[in-house]
Amino acid sequence: VTRMSAQASPSENPENVTITNSTDSGFTVTWTTPDNATGVVLAKAGSKQITAYDDRDRAGKQEKFTTHSVDVTGFPPQTPVDITLISNGKRVLTGGQPYKATTAPSIPSGSTNLEPAYGTVKGSDTLSAGGALIYLTVEGGQTLSALSNGSGNWIIPLNSLRTEDLTDYLPVTDRMTEAIIGRYNNEE
């Protein structure tokens, strides 16, 4: 018997893998695929392993999408985590190794008192882009992400926005520059 390792086909291979929304207990893993595919994350730190599904999967039923967003929670602060993506049931590694993430350090309770960022995204065909990945980075801050709903609307809370190194809340100033990127159906 010969054991063969399964690989995702090029149309199912994850692209643009990004770690966002880091907290002291977890993070969000986002990626795109050229074609519709299911998406699962296996996250492992020491002997603890967590299986997390796409945010849009409901009642144990996996759906297929070209954008993927998976929330991973349940790890202690400042824990290095190995991440294996499962695309259409096939394990995907980067250079033969798991992707890497680390949970943020604990910081005292508080908030930045910033209002949420929100908007509507449309595809190149000017139709609402439901399921678009939205990335928001405030200058000096961490990257946050959200999925747009079926109408293309999205909202990203900024009240717990951390600094880029995740060690504190981002100080609020009179003028804050933010960059917003959207990915939908292989468009940016």
Secondary structure, 3 states (H helix, E strand, C coil): CCCCCCCCCCCCCCEEEEEECCCCCEEEEEEEEEEEECEEEEEEECCEEEEEECCCCECCECCCEEEEEEEEECCCCCCEEEEEEEECCEEECECCECEEEECCCCCCCCCCCCCCEEEECECCCCCECCCCEEEEEECCECEEEEECCCCCEEEECCCCCEECCCCCECCCCCCCCEEEEEEECCEC
